[in-house]
Amino acid sequence: MNGKRLLAAIEAILFAAAEPLHCAKIAEVLELSVEDTEELLSNLAAKLEERDSGICLLRLDTKYQLCVRKEFENEVRATLEIKRDTPLSQAAFEVLAIVAYNQPITKSYIDQIRGVECTGVITTLCQKGLIEEKGRLDLPGRPILYGTTTNFLRCFSLTTLKDLPQLPESDTTVLMSDLESDVSQIKPEFSKTRE
């Protein structure tokens, strides 16, 4: 396939998938190297930008997805009659921040940091696709480890978790000094139940 046809194929694959796809998966399907596929994805993003397309190509860590440009959000919502999602509560933002900065993390560790029981908030964040089960600890009871999702990256306009703002020194020092012994018990090796 020539370059133009490969770009069209990638665009069609991403459109049909309607969810983020790993670059390696696209490369495998098109029988290309990951490096060549990444270059084609960059070219596709540039072409969409150049022609002022209503869609854009998002990079979400090692995944890519086509989505509507933010400036057309209202028109698309009105057309599809989509109601805005209920905004996250302060508690949900707090739990989400704890998970994002400390993942993989157990529910008991989240409860301990917040000082309150967080089962309902964790369930809500899982239902919204912002956090998910990342594995289980090799400890009695095999507690679930939680981490953020690709949807979390998309919702907060992040490419990778490295794009999260740095925590202020004083906050991380207090957190670590208060929970240092618990962290060493909670963060040992864990076995992943899924990728």
N, C-alpha and C positions, 0 to 999 in steps of 0.2 A: 504494500500500500504506500502511496505517496504521502507526503506531509499533510497536505490539505485533507485528504481522505482520513488520515489518522486522527486529525483534530476533530473532524466531524464524527468519527466513531467514538472518540472519548466523550464528546458532548452528548451523543445519543445514549451512551452507557450511563453517564451520570444523571441524565434526565430520567431515564427509565428506572434507575435504582431508587430515586426519591429519598435516599438516605446516604449518609457519608460512606464512601468506599475507600479502602486502603489503596494507596498507590501501587503496591506490589500486586494486588488482585487485578487491577487494570492492566498492568504490565504483563501479567501472566496470560490474560485473555487475548491481548494483542500481540503476544509473543515478542515483547520488547524488554530491554533492560529497564530497571527501576530508574536509572539516571536519565535515559532517553524519555521515559514516560513523564518524569518530573519536568523535564524541559518542555515537552508538549503541553503539559498542564499549565505551565507558566505562560506559554504562547497563547493558550486558550483564554486564560484570565486577561491577558493584555488585549486580545482581539475583542472580547466582550466589553472591556473598558473603552477601547478605541471607538467602537461603533455605538457607544452610549446605550448598550443593551439594557433591557429591563431586568435582566438577571445578571448575577455575578458568580464567580467561582470562589468558594470559601475553602481555605486550608485549615483543617482542624487536626493539628499534630501531624500524623502520617496519613490522614484521611482527607478526602476532597468531596465537596457537595455543591451542586448548583442551587442557588436560592434567589429569591426576589430581592432586588435592591431595596434598602431601607426607605428610600424616598417614595416608593410605590406601595408601602405597607397598607396604608389606609384604603387605597383603591382596591387592593386585592382582598382585604378583609371585608369591605363592603360588598364586593362581588360574590364572595363565597359565604357571606353572612356569618362570618366567624366572630364570635364574641371574644373580647379580650380575656385572657386567663386571669384568674384571681391573683392579685399580687401576693408575693411571699410575705409572711409575717416577719416581725423582728426576730422571733425565735428561729424561724426557718433560715433566715440569713446567717444567724449566729452558728447554727449547726452546719450549714453549708460551708462557712468559712473554716470551721474546725476541721471538717472532713478534707477540704481542699488543701489546707496547709499541713495536715498530719497524716494523710493517707498512706497506706491502708490503715484503718482505725476501727476499733470495736465500739459498739453501742455503749458499753460500760465506761469506756474512756471518754466518750462524748458526754455522758451523764455526769461524770466526775468533773470535767472541765466546766460545764455549765452550772453544776450544782443542783440540777433538777432532772427528772426522768424525761427522756426524749423520744420514746417509742412512737408517739403520734406524729411528731415532726419528721422523724426518719422515714416513716411510712409514706407521708405526703411527698417528701423529696424523691423517694423511689418511684411513686406513682407519676410524678412529673418528669421522670427520666433524668433528674439532675445528679442523683447518686445511684449506685448499684452495688450488689455483692461482688467482691473481688476475690474471695476465698474464705478460708477458715483457719483460725489459729490451731496449732497442735498443742492444745491445752485441754484439760477436762471441760466437757460441755461443748468443745469445738466452736467457740464464739465466731460469729460472722464478722468478716472484715469488710468495711465499706470504702468506696472511693468514688471520685467524680466520673462522669460520663462524657462522651463526645458532645452530647446535647448541652452539658454544662459549659463546655468551651464555646459552643455556638451562641448560647444565650448571653454570655458575658463577653463576646467578641474577643476571645483569646485564641491564639494559635496553638500554644502549648501551656502547660502549667507553669513553666518558667516565666511566663508573661504576667503572673500574679504579682501584685505590688509587694514589695518587701515589708515585713512586719517591723514596727519600731523596735529598737533594741530593748527598751525597758519592758515592753509587753512580753517578748519572747523570753527574757531573762526571768521574769516573775513566773511565767508558765512553766519553764523548765525547772526552776528551783523548787516550786511547789509540788511538781509531779515527777521529779527525776527518778525516784525509785519505782513508781508505777509505770513509767515509760519503758524502763529496762525490762519489766515483766511482761508488758503488753506487746512490745514490738520485736519479739524474737522471730526466728524463722517461721514461715507459714507455708502451708500447702495450698496451691491455687486449685480451685474447683473448676475454673474456666478462665479463658483468656479475656 
